[in-house]
Amino acid sequence: MITKAIYQRLAGDATLTGMLSTYKTKPAIFTVDPAPEDAEFPYIVTAGSPVQTPYDTKTSQGRQIWRDVRCYTDKSGSAATVESIAERVRELLHRQNLSDTAFSTIWAECEGPTVADDGESYGRIVTLKITVVEQ
């Protein structure tokens, strides 16, 4: 539910998908972790929700869900590309209502991007705090 809403929002943006490689004819946005071994940079991984806390009111049930959207590019001497991808992700998701039929409200707020470089890639993480109210 949440994964599908995030994926649709990201994959539906031509500016973002134009910055990414393709994988099996689709934008390289993966909802499994780790990304496939044969995936080429640049790509995005968003999978799993490490934190889910209650967001109940007197008249409704809900949750706050934390989800990382991790952006990666190859190390080329400049992190400008990965920074542009992460900023676009933030722009697409911050303070947005993500539609999904399982919930009456899905509201996302973003933190970051934060640096997550490693030995072979530049990385940036945009962390979403998603508030949902169940229907």
Phi, psi and omega per residue, in radians:
M1 nan -1.063 3.120
I2 -1.169 -0.765 -3.131
T3 -1.021 -0.782 -3.130
K4 -1.099 -0.752 -3.138
A5 -1.099 -0.740 3.121
I6 -1.143 -0.838 -3.121
Y7 -1.024 -0.828 -3.119
Q8 -1.067 -0.695 -3.141
R9 -1.118 -0.788 -3.110
L10 -1.265 -0.844 -3.085
A11 -1.206 -0.355 -3.138
G12 -1.471 0.012 -3.109
D13 -1.813 1.979 -3.086
A14 -1.112 -0.588 3.128
T15 -1.108 -0.836 -3.141
L16 -1.149 -0.852 -3.083
T17 -1.120 -0.466 3.061
G18 -1.194 -0.342 3.107
M19 -1.540 -0.220 -3.037
L20 -1.822 2.788 2.985
S21 -1.320 3.095 3.051
T22 -1.983 2.694 3.101
Y23 -2.411 2.015 -3.090
K24 0.893 0.866 3.075
T25 1.227 0.078 3.117
K26 -2.036 2.799 3.087
P27 -1.048 2.524 -3.097
A28 -1.333 1.236 3.066
I29 -2.123 1.952 -3.009
F30 -1.867 2.370 3.100
T31 -1.898 0.354 3.015
V32 -2.180 2.688 -3.119
D33 -2.314 2.180 0.080
P34 -1.408 3.006 3.048
A35 -1.129 2.699 3.103
P36 -0.970 2.518 -3.096
E37 -1.052 -0.517 -3.115
D38 -1.604 0.142 3.090
A39 -1.219 2.464 3.123
E40 -1.834 2.525 3.059
F41 -1.188 2.694 -0.139
P42 -1.418 2.595 3.091
Y43 -2.642 2.987 -3.133
I44 -2.179 2.471 3.022
V45 -2.179 2.228 3.007
T46 -2.447 1.899 -3.076
A47 -2.622 2.451 3.073
G48 1.281 2.728 3.113
S49 -2.281 1.755 -3.049
P50 -1.176 -0.364 -3.126
V51 -2.325 2.270 2.986
Q52 -2.415 2.122 -3.135
T53 -2.148 2.663 3.133
P54 -1.098 2.549 3.047
Y55 -2.422 0.978 -3.080
D56 -1.558 2.594 3.015
T57 -2.110 -3.078 3.127
K58 -1.098 -0.541 -3.039
T59 -2.033 0.048 -3.105
S60 -2.634 2.841 3.042
Q61 -2.007 2.518 3.135
G62 -2.775 -3.110 3.141
R63 -2.550 2.688 2.880
Q64 -1.934 2.235 -3.047
I65 -2.111 2.305 3.072
W66 -1.805 2.272 -3.119
R67 -2.436 2.294 3.067
D68 -1.577 2.418 2.972
V69 -1.989 1.911 -3.041
R70 -1.786 2.214 -3.089
C71 -1.939 2.367 -3.087
Y72 -2.353 2.493 2.955
T73 -2.383 2.875 3.092
D74 -1.297 2.755 3.126
K75 -1.355 1.985 -3.071
S76 -2.103 0.016 -3.072
G77 1.811 -0.202 3.113
S78 -2.510 2.376 3.109
A79 -1.629 0.207 -3.067
A80 -1.043 -0.700 -3.108
T81 -1.146 -0.826 -3.124
V82 -1.156 -0.589 3.092
E83 -1.158 -0.682 3.100
S84 -1.134 -0.727 3.115
I85 -1.096 -0.846 -3.114
A86 -1.096 -0.693 3.116
E87 -1.148 -0.639 3.096
R88 -1.169 -0.725 3.079
V89 -1.008 -0.822 3.141
R90 -1.054 -0.763 -3.141
E91 -1.075 -0.662 -3.117
L92 -1.292 -0.462 -3.000
L93 -1.939 -0.436 -3.037
H94 -1.199 2.201 3.088
R95 1.013 0.659 3.140
Q96 -1.943 2.598 3.021
N97 -1.639 1.979 3.140
L98 -1.630 2.112 -3.050
S99 -1.367 2.476 3.085
D100 -2.849 2.368 -3.045
T101 -1.265 -0.318 -3.101
A102 -1.364 -0.297 -3.085
F103 -2.262 2.572 3.105
S104 -1.414 -0.466 3.127
T105 -2.444 2.261 2.972
I106 -2.281 1.972 -3.084
W107 -2.133 2.229 -3.093
A108 -1.981 2.418 2.981
E109 -2.191 2.523 -3.065
C110 -1.970 2.560 2.944
E111 -2.117 2.561 -3.139
G112 1.679 -2.949 0.311
P113 -1.378 2.587 3.056
T114 -1.995 2.704 -3.086
V115 -1.308 2.378 3.083
A116 -2.515 0.853 3.134
D117 -1.218 2.649 2.994
D118 -2.377 -2.916 -3.046
G119 -1.117 -0.508 -3.072
E120 -2.068 -0.085 -3.100
S121 -2.558 2.758 2.924
Y122 -1.587 2.430 3.131
G123 -2.394 2.585 3.034
R124 -2.395 2.471 -3.140
I125 -2.057 2.226 2.981
V126 -1.873 2.101 -3.126
T127 -1.743 2.200 3.128
L128 -1.697 2.380 2.898
K129 -1.901 1.907 -3.041
I130 -1.847 2.191 3.097
T131 -1.841 2.181 3.135
V132 -2.174 2.520 3.015
V133 -2.092 2.142 -3.066
E134 -1.299 2.518 3.125
Q135 -1.366 nan nan
